[in-house]
């Protein structure tokens, strides 16, 4: 009987150990899975969101909605928990006069990109008109994002770079990235020959005069057969934009939006990603193929609830989950709204979720 009890206790202990191990593994797998963060409040119309945290508040900057009733530019939304959002101001009360003179067709300002370094917030943004590559990228700086602070003041640092009609690139959708050595770079581009990059002077935030190379990071492959483009617009197969780069572990990750935005229920945006060991590339998909050859790895795609997830930016957080913010279009109404997902990393690749997903992309 003593032997039986001893053997039974041993078997029970083994069984308990197995159950605990399985429970732990299940928790680890759950932690590896991304999840959509529910958002409420002033989230409708939040297009091309860019996010940063200052103190206990997350600030979200978005493209100015078309046909707004006021001349205000770049709505700012605030949240203390990433769930509840409220409109807490605008960057500009109107489009700057110098942009109106330089680009009379510009009706609203696009694609703000917020970052913080060297004691200042840097807001890069674009101006253009729909379907044109006569475009420009400009810069604002501010010491704080708290509108109640006496130091709150946006300083117009002016033009950073332009593209002209004869160029094979489009100077919109800027993204500032600091490499592992602290060097500043600017990624940008939409349609035409794809995503480009220029080296910046970190002190001024403007283009480097020492390195004037226009680096090419990603493009779309030209299909054998494609529909002719609408008059005055680039062909749809060139659709790649909204570049965003982060440095995580050993790699730089380039997030991009493929296909077409801004078309309501006909929007086909999807978010793709590649990685490289150097900030200037070459960026590869998980299959080892180059983004400059039209390859990339899917991250977010449409589901039955939301269409066209894209216009993304990423926030790597030391004191919380990494997150990706983006917009998507209601599958019934076509109205865009803010989306947020945790961003998890397994196997050297990011994973994200869209509200309504039945399985998570890049991890299905």
N, C-alpha and C positions, 0 to 999 in steps of 0.2 A: 504493500500500500504506500509506503514511503517513496519507493521508486516511482510508482504511478503518479503520485502528486508532484514529484520533482520533474518528471517528464512532461506532465500536463502544464506545469508552470513555465517550463522552457518553451513549449509550443505556444502558450498564450503570449509569452514575451515576444517571440518571433512574429506572431500574428500582429501584435500591437505595433511592433517596429515597422512592419510592412505597411500597415494602415497609416501610420504617421508619415512615412516616406511618401506614400501616394498623396496624402493630403498636402504635404509640403510641395511636391511636384505640381499638383493642381494649382496651388497658390502662385507658384513661380510662373506657370503657363498663363494664368489670369493676369499677372503683373506685366507679362510680355505683350499682352493683347491691348491695343489702343481702344479708347472709347470716346464717343462723341460727348461733348460737354453741352448740356442743354442751356440755351441762352434765351433770355426774355428782356423785354423793355424796348429801347430804341435800336432795334436790330435790322429792321426792314430797310432796304436800299443801301446797305453797307457794302460797297463795291471796292475791290482791291485793298483789303484791310492790311494795315501795318501796325504792329503792336509793340509796346515797350512797357516796362514797369518802373515807376518812380515812387519810392517810399512804399506805401501800402496800396497804391492805386495803379491799375493797369490803364494805359491810355491807348486808344485805337484811332488811327487816322485813316480816312477813306477818300476815294475819288469823289469829287463834287458831282452830285446827281445832275443829269441833264434836265433842262427846262425847270429849274428851281425858281421859286417866286422871288427870291432875294439874290443879290450879287455875292453873298457870302461864299467863300471857297474853303474846301477841306474841312468837313465836319469832324469834330473831335468827340469821341464817346469815352466815358469813364466807367470803371467798375472796381469794386473792392473784392470781388469773389469770382470773376470771370463768367458768372451766370447772369447777374442783373446789370443791365447797361442803360446808361442815360446820356443824352446829348449834353455836353458840357462846354460847348463853344465852337468857334471856327478859327482857322489860322489867319485868313485874310477876310476883310470886309468887301473886297473886290479884287478882280484880276489886276496885278500891278501894271502901271501905265507903260512901262518899258516892254512888257510882253504884248500888250495891245498894239503897240507900234510895230513890234517885230513880227507878230503873228495875228493879223486882223481877223482871221477865220476862227481863232480860238474862242470857244464859248464857255468852257470850264476847264479847270486844271485837273490833272490826272495823277494817279499812281504814286501817292506819297510814300516815302521810305524813311522811317525814323530810326536813328541810332544814337548812341551816346559814347563819346570818347573825348579825352583831353579836356574834361570839365565843361563840355557843352553838348547839347542835343543838336544833332544834324538832321535836317529834313530835306532830302533830295526829292524832286518832283518833276513832272513833265508837262509840257504844253504842246498842242498840235491841233489837228482837226481830223475827223474820222476818215480812215483810209489813206491818209497822206503820210509821207515820210519827211515832209518839211516840218521839222520838229526841234524841240530843244529841251534840255535838262538844266534845272536851276537849283540853287541851294539856299536854305534858310538855317539860321542857328538861334539857339535860345539857351540861357543858363538854367532854366527850370521849366517844368511843365505845369506847375501850380499857378493858376491864374490869379490867386490871391497874393502871391509873392511880389514884392516890389521889384524883383529882378526879372519878372516875366515880361519878355519883349522879344518878338521875332525880328531878327536882323536879316534883311535881304542882302545876301552875298552875291546875287546876280547869276549870270549865265555860267554854266560849267562846260557844256558842249552842245553842238548843233548837228543836224543832218539836213542835207539839201536834196532836192528832187533827183539829182543825178547820182546820189550815193546809193550803194547797194545795201544800206542798213537804215534803221529807224531809231532815232535818239529819244525813245520813251521807255517807261517802265524801269527806272533806275533802281539799283540795289548796291549799297555800300557794304563791303566786307573787309575786315582786317585779317591779314594772314597770320600765320603762327609767329612771325617775327614782328608783327605790329604794322606792317606796311598796308596802306589803304589802297583799295581797288574799287572800281565802279563797273558793275555788270549792267547791261541794258540791252534793249532790242525788241523788235516785234515784226513778224513777217519778214519779207525780203530775204536776206541771207542769214537771218537768225540772230542768235545771242552773241553779243560782243562784250569786250572788256577793255578798259583803259586803266593804266596806273595813275594814282592820284598823288599829289603833294599833301601829306597828312596835315601840315600846318595850315594850309589855305583851304583844303577841301576841293581844290581845282585840279585840272589835269597836270600831270607831271611834265616838265619840260625836258627831263633827262631820258625818259622812255616814252616815245611817241607811238609805240607799236599799237595797232588796233588788233587785239587778240580775238580769235574766233573760238567760241566755246561749244555751240550747238546749233543745229539747223534741222530742217525737215528734208526727207528724201523726195526727189521729184518722181512721181509715178509715171508709168508708161502712158497711161491715159488719164486725162483729167478734164473737168469742165472748164471752159474759158472763163476768165474772171469777169465780174461785172464791170461796166465802164468806169474807169478811173480808180479801180481798186486792185490790189495784188491778188494773185490766185489763192484760193482757199488752201491748197496743199502746203503753202508756205507758213501756215498758222502755228507759230511758236512764239511765246512771249512770257512776261511776268517772271523773269529770272530771280531766284533768291538763293544765296550761297551761305552755308554754314560750315564751320570746321568742327568735326566731331571725331574724337580719337585720332586715327591715323589718316583720315581722309577729309577732303572738301566735298560737300554734297551740293549739287546743283539741282534745284527744284525749278520746274518750268510748267507752263500751261500750254497744252496742245489744243488745236482745233478752235472752234468759234465761240466767242463770248457774246453777251449783250444782245441776244436774240430771243429772250423770253423762253417759251417752251420749245423753241428750235435751237437753243444753245447747246453746243456739243463739247464745251470745255472739258478737259480731264487733266489731272495733275500727274506729272511724270518726274522721274529723278534719275540722276546718274552720279558717279563719284570719280574723284581723281586724287592723286597724291600731291599734285601741285595746284595752286589756285587758278593758274592759267590753263589747266588741262594737261593731257587729254582726258575728258570725262567719258566714262564707260557705263553702260547699263549692266545689270546683273548677269547678262549673258556674255559679257566681255566685248560687246560691239560698241563702237564709238558713237557718241551723240552727234559728232560732226558728220557722221554718215546716216543720220536720221534715226538712230536707236535711242532707247530710254526704257526705264522700268516703270510700269504703272504703280501709282500710289493711291489715287482717288479717282473714282469714276461714278457715273450717274447710277441712281437706283430708282425705285418706283415713287419715292417721295420727293427727291431732289435731283435736279438736272444740272449739268455743267459746272461741277466743282472746280474752282481755279482762282486765279488772282491771289495766290497764296503768299504768306510770309511765316517765318518760323521764329520762335523765341526759345532759346536754350536757357533753362533756369537752374540756378545753383540750389535754390531752396524749394523746389517743387518739380512737378512733371514738365518735361519739354512739351511745347504745344505748337500746333500749326493752326493759323487762322486763314480763312478763305471765304469766298462767297459761293452761293449756289442758288439755283432758280427753282421756285416752287413748281412742281410737276403739273399742277392744275392751273395756276394763275400766271406762271412765268415771272413772278416778282422776285427779285434777288433779295437775299438776306444773309446776315452773318452766320458763319459756321465755325465752330472750334472743336478740335480733337486733340487728345493727348497724342504725343509722338513717341513711340517706343522703338527700340533698336535691338534687333536680333539678327545674328548672322552677318553683321556689318551693314545692314540696310534698315532704313526707317519704315515704320508702319503707321498708318493713320486710319481713321474711321469717319464715315459720313452718317449723320442721323438717318435712321431707316435702313442701314445696311443689315443684311442677314449674315454676312461674313466680311471680315476685314480684308482690304486690299493688301497686296504684297505679302500676304500671310495666309491666303485662302487654302 
